[in-house]
């Protein structure tokens, strides 16, 4: 693994941390306007005021507020470098309670070509420009990236679990049905043990690709302007929440597709075109669709929701025979690649550019939202997918390829406001 280091985290003061449910928020790219307003109203000190300020110049507002909160004691920087275990407890789609166990650390930034930190998505210039302005103004990581590592021995999981059992959390806050707990580890021997276990392991970015690439750009910018650059400055690192792929609490949810605004869409013609490539079953409803998808095994299957009709479809041929152009095996194995190429591209005629711009395509996370959108006429067709498996994410990352946009949703999101990371020299 790239070097992970303890850092002097910036945290809410104890007077506020006791009511942290009113302070934390999702990352910036998971906050729609209505939620932003709700978070603003929840507290004058909610982290959304740093992560996604509502002011005309959000970058200056965030920087000014960060300085003000540090000066007034709303926030304070820890006196000792630490690792910060963070556990998120939630109920999954089957009603089972799960806890994802990870920790916040300062992760040394590596160019992707180094092979130490591996992505599975391509990034867009707009979000990176936005985050770079935030890095420059605040000199801090307000939110973290989410990285995965593969350790079948689960030694770090056990170590942080034992620590959590014998120490009270700094933060214990439930937001949007997820309980978020944070601890602080300052014991040098325990920190060294964690570092030793993780040494030599790669980091696979689960979420936060734009933030990571922004971190690279910011590092290079700061290094170029610093004649005394050593490579040990805080800007050479990025705050990362790291979790084990073998953690029982790790969950990836599917992201479903809604097709809309197609000219002269004919459902009967669409079904006939599906018949050329798929075996098509008409299903009695949502529960039958859930069963169809969950029992399909390795077949490439999808749910199709039309007004008054639910279909289950299964690809008749090998993906390599159905796709319009050759793709690496790591991508052939993904349902979402078959969907984007064959169904959205070849059958619907939606271009890759239109998909990127969401001209005819939007995304929802819940199956119920698919049915509602089609029934209300907001979507002409709803497409229900199975979740990507974590081993598929790793395979694509190692291959150097990229998944289509909106392929993975690691649930729950890592909350902003649990701890912040200064990119300036630590006192």
N, C-alpha and C positions, 0 to 999 in steps of 0.2 A: 504494500500500500504506500502511496505517497506519504510523506511525513505527516502525522497528526500531532498537534501540539495543544497543550492546555492554553487558555487565554484568560485575561482578566475581563470577565463578562460585565456588561452594563445591565443592571437589573432594576426593577422597581423597588422602591424603599419598602420596608416592612409594614408601614402604616397603610400602604395601598395594596401590597401583594396579597393581603388577606381577602381582598375582594377582587381577585384577578380575573374572574369571569367577565368583569366589566372593562378589562384592560387589554385582553388579547384579541387578535383578529386573524382571519385567514391571510395568506399572501396576496399581494397586490392584484395578481391576475385572476384571482378567484373572488373578487369583491365587485358585484354589480352595483349600479348607483343606489338602488333602494337599500341594499345592505350597508353601503358606505354611510348613508344617512342614519340608519339605525345604530351603527357603531359609534358615530359621532355623538348621538344623543345618549348613549349608554354611560359615557364618562368624558369629562374634560381631558382626561389623560389616556384615553384609549389609544393603542398603538397604531390604529388606522391614521391618526393625525401625523404620524411619522412615515408610515408605509404608503399611504395614498391620500395626501392632504387635498382638501377641496378648494384651496386658494388658487387664484389665477396662475401664480408661480409656485407650483407644489414643491419644487426642489429647494428654493430659498426658504419656504415656510417650514419644511421639514428640518432643515439645518438650524434655523433660528430656534425652533421649538426644542430640538435636541439639546442645544446649548442652554436654553432657559431651564429645561427640566433637570439637567445636570447641576446647574448653579443653584437651583432652589431645593434640591434634594428629592424631587419626584423620582429621579433616577440617580443611581450611584454606581461607580465602577468598583468591582471587587478588588481587594488589596492583594490577593494571591492568584496566580494562574490556576485554572481549574478545568476539569471536564464536567459536563453537565448532563447526566442521564435524564432522559425524558420519556415517560411512559404515556401512551394514549390508549384508553380503554373505551370500547364502543360495542354496540350490538350489531352483528352482521345481518345479512339479508335473511338468514334462517333463524334469527332470534337468539343466536349464540353470542355470549359475551366474549370478547377477545381483547388482548392487550398487546400492542406493538411496542417493543422495547428498543430504544435507540439512545444515542447520546450526541450532544453538541460538542464539536471540537473545531479547532482551527486547522483546516486542511491546506497543505501546501499546493499552490496552483501549478499545474503542469499543462503544457500544450498537449493537445490530443495526440499529436504525432509521437509523443514520448511513450504512449501505451500504458500510462499509469492510471489515468482517469479517462473513462470511455463513455461517450454519449450514445443515445439511440434515436435522437431526433435531430433534424435540421432546425436552425434558428432563423428568425426574421430580423431585419435590420432595425425596424421601428422600435420594438420592445428593448433591444440592446441599447439604442441611442437614449431611450427614456431612462433606463437603469444607470447608464454611465453618468448622466447628469446628476442622478441621485447620489451615486458614489462620490462624485467630485464635490458636491455641495456639503454632504453630511460627513464625509470621511469615515463612513461606517457601513457595516452590513446590517441593515434593519431587519431583513429576513434571511433565512438560510437557504442553501441548496439542500436537496435530499439525495444522499448517496447510499448505495448498497455495497455490501461486501459479502464474500462467501466463506464462511468458517463453519464447517460441519461439526467441529468440536464444541462450538457454542460457549467457549470459555469466557468471552466478554459478556455475553448474555447472563451467564451465571454470576459473574463478578458484580455486575451492576444490579442484578436482582438481589443478591445478598446485601449489598450496600443499602438498597432501597428498603429492605425489610428492617433494618436497624437504625434508620435515620428518618426524621420527619422531612417531608418535601418543603422546598422554599415556596413553591406554587402548587396549588391544588384547585383547578378551575375547570368547570364544565361549560362548554360552549357548543351549541348546535348538536347536543346529544353525545358529545365526546368529552370524556374526563381527561384532562391534561395535567400531568404532575412532573415537577422538575426538582432535581437534587443538584448539589454541588460537591464534587470530589476534589479535594486539594492535597490528599495524601500522596507524596511523591512516589512511594513504592507501589501504590495501586495504579497511579497514572502510568508508571513505567511498565507495569505488568500488562495493562491494556495496550500500550504502544508495542510491546514485544509480540503479543499475539497477532496484532493487525499488520505488523511489518511484513512486507512481501506480498500482501494481498492487493488486488486491484480495486478501484472504486468505479462502480457503474452508476451513472447519473440516473436517478429515477424521476426527479422533478427539479426544475430550476436550471434548465440548459441555458436560458438567456442570462440568468444571473451569473452562471459560471463563466460564460464567454465574456461577459462584462467585466468580471474579475480579472480575466487575462488581459483585456485591453487596459484596464485601470492600472494593473501591475506594470505593464510595459510603459505606460505613460509616466507613471511616478518614477520608475527606474531611470528613464531617459532624462528626466529633469533633476535627478539627484546625483551629483558628482561623487558622493560618498556611499553610493548604493552598495550594500553587502549581500543582499539576498535573504537577510534575516528580518527585515522590517515587516511589520504587520500587514502591509499591502501585498506581500508575497503569499498571503494566505487568504482563504475565504471561509466564513462560518459554514459548517456542514453538519447536518443531522445525519448520522450514520446508523444503518440498521442491517442486520444479518438476513440474507435471503432464506436462511433456515429458521428464522423466528416464526413461531406459530401464529403470531399476530399480524404478519405481513399479508395484506389483502390488495388485490388489483381488481377494480370494477370495470365493467365494459362501458364504452361510450357509444351510444346509439346514434344513428343518422336519421335526419328528417329531410326529405327531398321536397322542394317547393318551387313555385314560380316557373314550372316547365310549360312551354307553349304546347297547346293541343295534346295534353296528356290523355291517353286512352288506356284504362286499366286492362281491358281485354287484350289489347295488342301487347301490352307490357308482359302479361302472363304468357302469351304465346312465345315471346322472345326468350323468356326465362326457360321455357320448355326445351329450347334448343341446347341448353347447357346444364340444366338441373333437373333432377327428379322433384316434382312439386306435389306436396300434399296439402289439401285444405283441412284446416284444424278447427275444432269447435270453439276455441277461445284462448285466453291468455294462459290459463293453467296448462292446457295441452301444449302450448308453445314452449312454456318453461320446461316441461318434461322432454319435449322433442330436442331442445338445445342441450339439455344436461345429459342426455343419454346417447349423444351422437358419436362419442369417441373421437377418433382422428379425422373423421369426415369433415369436409368444408361445408358448414351449414349456416343458415341465416333464417331469421324470422321476417316475414314481409307482412306489414299491416296496411290494408287498404280499407276504404269505407265499406263497412259491412262484411269484411272478409279478412281472415287470418291464414297465412300460408307458411308452411315450413319447406325450405328448399335445400337440396343437397347436391353438390357438384358431382357430375357424372364422370368427369375425366380427371386426370392428374392436373394439378395447378399449372405445371410447366406446359401442358398442352392447351390450356385455356387462356393463358395470359397473352397479351398482344405483343410482348417482347420478352426476351430472356431476362430473368432476375436471379440473383444468388439464392441458393437453397435456404439460407436463413430467412429470407423474405417469403419464399414460396410457401413456407409452413404457416404463415400468418393468415388467418381468415380475413383480416382487414385489407391485406394486399389484394387478395382475390376480389373482394368487394369493390375496392376503388378502381381496379383495372377493368374487371369484367362487367360488373353490374352498373356502377356509376359511369365508367368511361365508355365501354363498348355498347351497352344496352341503352343507357339513358343519354349518352352523348355529352356528358358533362366534362369539360376540359380540366386538366390539372390546374390551370390558372383560375378557373371558376371555382374549383374546390377550395383552393387556397384563399380566395376572396370571399368564400361562402355565399356566392351569388345564388346558388340553387341548393345550398346545403347548410344545415345547422345541426347542432349537437345537443343531446340531452343525456342525462346519466341514469334516469329511472325508466323502466319499462312502462310504467303507468303513464308517464309523460308522452311516450310514443303514441299510445292509444288515444290519449286526450287530444294531441295535436292533429291526428288524422280525423278524429270524430268532429272536431271543431272546424275543420277546413284549413287550419294553419299549415298543414302539410298534405301533399298529395299522396305520399308514400312514407311509411315509417319502416326502418330497417333495424332489427334487433340483433345484436351481436353477442357472442360469448366473450368473456374477458381473456385478454392475453395472459399467458402463464409467465411466471418470473424467469423460468429457464429460457423462454423465447426471447425475453428482453436481453438476457445475458448473451445469447447466441448472436443476436443482431449487433449488440455492442462490440463483441469480439470480432465480428466479421468486418466491421468498419462501415456497415450500411446504416440506413436510417429508415425508421418506420414512417408510414403516412402520418399526416397531422392528426392529432387527437386519437392516438391509438391506445394510450395507457392512462389510467386514473388510479394512482396509488392512494388508497383511502385509509385513514383520513389525511387531509392536508396537514402539514407541519405548521403549527400556529406561530404567527408573528407576535412578539412581545414577551415570550418566555425569557429570552436573553438576547442582547444585542452585542455586536462585535466591533470594536473600534479599529480602524485602519491606520490610525496615527500611533506614534511611539507611545508605548504604555508607560505610565508613571512608575 
